[in-house]
Amino acid sequence: MTPLPSTLIEYLRFRAREHPEALYARYLFQDRAPAEVTYRQTEEHTRQFADVYARNGVVKGSVVLVILQHHEDLMPAFLGAMWLGAIPAFLPFPTDKLDPERYYRSLQALLENSRPSAMMTYPELRDSLARVLPSDGPSLLVQDDISPDRMYGDPIPHEPEDVALIQYSSGSTGLQKGAALSHRAVLAEIAGVGEFFDLSDRDSFLTWVPLSHDWGLVCVALHTIQLGPHYTLISPMHWALRP
């Protein structure tokens, strides 16, 4: 009997190999048609982001911060760091509901604590981030830096006990605090929830919770990689404006 994958990246490769055209995620937008991505497309896009990270100094154990708006690039940008054995973390992007001064002050404190090797963001935010980054700070990358014809090869080997990701708190009561979660811990949590709710590839998730939140990331986007359902993500901002 073939053993089950023991890391999140192994599960992604398993899904892309065994069910390449199965739906992984659907993103809903107000101003354009839904974006639907398969497991094959997700793995390919993940490898494109991994290529950009690798060309900009990201190695196994590096921290990569991902600050993206609601977009189908969210999980490939996140998993692209994990593909290299690096440690990704989602952070919320600035909105009209967030005080700009506090947002960037908190970000500077977080940078001093996490010492990321790279940050992935969207073009419209690049200049604002560049103004607060230290001269010896992380590589500042944007989605446009990826190339469709450049994909990283096999993932860097990593173990179940290696740190898979950092999950940050919201920072509503102080500086954002990060919890380092191993592949083994995340997969064990997913397996427990999947068993309790009897989840399988016949199910689907519908959510508006952002992927910077542990519920959106672990309990939706990563659950689907391990258990096989697909998810539909509504823009959190659009949901808040018109639930």
C-alpha positions in Angstrom: 0.0 0.0 0.0 1.4 3.4 -1.0 2.0 5.6 2.1 0.1 8.9 2.3 2.0 12.1 1.6 3.6 13.5 4.7 3.9 17.2 3.7 1.6 19.7 2.2 3.7 20.0 -1.0 3.6 16.2 -1.4 -0.2 16.4 -1.2 -0.2 19.1 -3.9 1.9 16.9 -6.2 -0.3 13.9 -5.4 -3.5 15.8 -6.4 -1.9 17.3 -9.5 -0.6 13.8 -10.6 -3.7 11.8 -9.7 -6.5 14.4 -10.4 -4.8 17.0 -12.6 -8.1 18.5 -14.1 -10.1 18.4 -10.9 -11.1 21.8 -9.6 -9.0 23.1 -6.7 -10.3 26.6 -6.2 -12.8 29.2 -7.5 -12.4 32.9 -6.9 -15.4 35.2 -7.2 -15.1 38.9 -8.2 -17.4 41.8 -8.7 -15.7 43.2 -11.8 -14.8 40.0 -13.7 -15.8 36.4 -14.3 -14.9 33.8 -11.7 -11.5 32.3 -11.9 -11.4 28.6 -11.6 -8.1 26.7 -11.2 -7.3 23.0 -11.3 -4.7 21.1 -9.4 -2.5 20.9 -12.4 -2.7 24.7 -12.9 -2.1 25.3 -9.2 1.1 23.2 -9.3 2.4 24.8 -12.4 1.7 28.3 -11.0 3.3 27.3 -7.7 6.4 26.3 -9.6 6.4 29.7 -11.4 6.4 31.5 -8.1 9.1 29.2 -6.7 11.3 30.1 -9.7 11.0 33.8 -8.9 11.7 33.3 -5.2 14.7 31.1 -6.0 16.1 33.7 -8.4 15.8 36.3 -5.6 17.7 34.5 -2.9 15.0 32.5 -1.2 16.3 29.2 0.2 15.1 26.5 2.5 14.3 28.0 5.9 13.8 31.5 4.6 10.7 33.4 5.6 8.5 34.8 2.7 5.7 37.3 3.4 2.8 37.3 1.0 0.6 40.5 0.8 -1.8 40.1 -2.1 -5.3 41.3 -2.8 -8.2 38.8 -3.5 -6.8 36.9 -6.6 -6.3 33.4 -7.9 -2.5 33.9 -7.3 -2.9 33.8 -3.6 -2.2 30.1 -3.0 0.4 29.6 -5.7 2.4 32.6 -4.3 2.1 31.0 -0.8 2.9 27.4 -1.9 5.7 28.6 -4.2 7.7 29.5 -1.1 6.9 26.2 0.5 8.0 24.4 -2.7 11.5 25.6 -1.9 11.3 24.5 1.8 10.9 28.2 2.7 8.3 29.4 5.3 5.5 31.5 3.9 3.2 33.7 5.8 0.1 35.7 4.6 -0.4 39.3 5.8 -3.5 41.4 5.1 -3.2 44.1 2.5 -4.0 47.8 3.5 -7.6 48.9 3.1 -9.7 51.9 3.8 -10.6 50.3 7.1 -7.0 50.2 8.3 -5.1 53.2 9.6 -2.1 53.6 7.2 0.3 54.8 9.8 -0.5 51.9 12.2 -0.4 49.4 9.3 3.1 50.3 8.2 4.4 50.8 11.8 3.2 47.3 12.6 4.7 45.9 9.4 8.1 47.4 10.2 8.0 45.8 13.7 7.0 42.5 12.1 9.9 42.7 9.6 12.4 43.2 12.4 11.1 40.1 14.1 10.7 37.7 11.2 13.6 38.9 9.0 12.0 37.7 5.7 14.1 36.9 2.7 11.4 38.1 0.3 8.0 39.8 0.1 5.5 39.1 -2.7 2.9 41.8 -3.3 0.8 43.4 -6.1 2.2 46.2 -8.3 0.1 49.0 -6.8 1.5 48.4 -3.3 5.2 48.0 -4.3 6.2 51.7 -4.0 4.5 52.1 -0.6 6.2 49.0 0.8 9.6 50.1 -0.7 9.4 53.3 1.4 9.2 51.4 4.7 11.6 48.6 4.0 15.2 48.9 5.3 18.0 49.1 2.8 19.2 45.6 3.7 15.6 44.3 3.8 13.9 41.5 1.8 13.6 41.3 -1.9 10.4 43.1 -2.9 8.6 41.1 -5.6 5.3 41.5 -7.5 3.0 39.1 -9.3 4.2 40.4 -12.6 7.7 39.1 -12.0 6.7 35.5 -12.7 7.3 34.1 -16.2 4.9 31.6 -17.7 7.8 29.7 -19.4 9.9 29.5 -16.2 9.0 26.8 -13.6 11.1 25.5 -10.8 11.9 21.8 -10.9 11.3 19.3 -8.2 10.6 20.7 -4.7 13.4 21.0 -2.2 13.1 17.9 0.1 11.7 18.7 3.5 10.4 16.6 6.5 7.1 16.5 8.3 8.6 18.2 11.3 9.9 21.1 9.3 8.0 24.4 9.7 5.5 24.6 6.9 4.1 28.1 7.5 3.8 31.0 9.9 0.2 32.0 10.9 0.0 35.6 12.2 -2.6 36.9 14.6 -4.7 39.9 13.4 -2.7 42.4 15.6 -6.0 44.0 16.8 -4.7 44.0 20.4 -1.0 44.7 19.8 1.9 43.5 17.6 0.9 40.6 15.3 2.2 37.4 16.8 3.3 34.5 14.6 2.8 30.7 15.3 5.2 28.4 13.4 3.3 25.3 12.3 4.9 22.1 11.0 3.6 20.0 8.1 2.8 17.3 10.6 0.8 19.6 12.8 -1.2 21.1 10.0 -1.9 17.7 8.3 -3.0 16.2 11.7 -5.4 19.0 12.3 -6.9 18.6 8.8 -7.2 14.9 9.2 -9.0 15.3 12.5 -11.5 17.8 11.0 -12.0 15.7 7.9 -12.8 12.6 9.9 -15.2 14.5 12.2 -17.2 16.0 9.3 -16.6 13.0 7.0 -15.2 15.3 4.3 -14.2 13.9 0.9 -13.7 15.0 -2.7 -17.5 15.0 -3.0 -17.7 18.1 -0.8 -17.0 21.8 -1.4 -16.3 24.9 0.7 -17.8 28.4 0.3 -16.2 31.1 2.3 -15.4 34.8 2.5 -12.8 34.5 5.2 -9.5 35.8 3.9 -6.5 33.5 3.5 -4.5 35.7 5.9 -6.8 34.3 8.6 -6.2 30.7 9.9 -9.7 29.7 9.1 -9.5 30.7 5.5 -6.0 29.3 5.1 -5.9 26.1 7.1 -9.5 25.2 7.4 -10.3 25.9 3.7 -7.4 26.3 1.3 -5.2 23.7 2.9 -8.0 21.3 3.8 -8.9 20.9 0.2 -5.3 20.0 -0.8 -5.3 17.1 1.7 -8.9 15.9 1.6 -9.8 16.6 -2.1 -12.8 19.0 -2.0 -12.7 22.3 -3.8 -13.3 25.8 -2.4 -15.0 29.0 -3.5 -13.7 32.2 -2.1 -15.7 35.4 -2.1 -13.7 38.7 -1.8 -13.8 39.5 1.9 -14.1 43.2 1.2 -17.0 42.7 -1.2 -18.7 40.4 1.3 -18.3 43.0 4.1 -19.8 45.7 2.0 -22.7 43.6 0.8 -23.2 40.3 2.6 
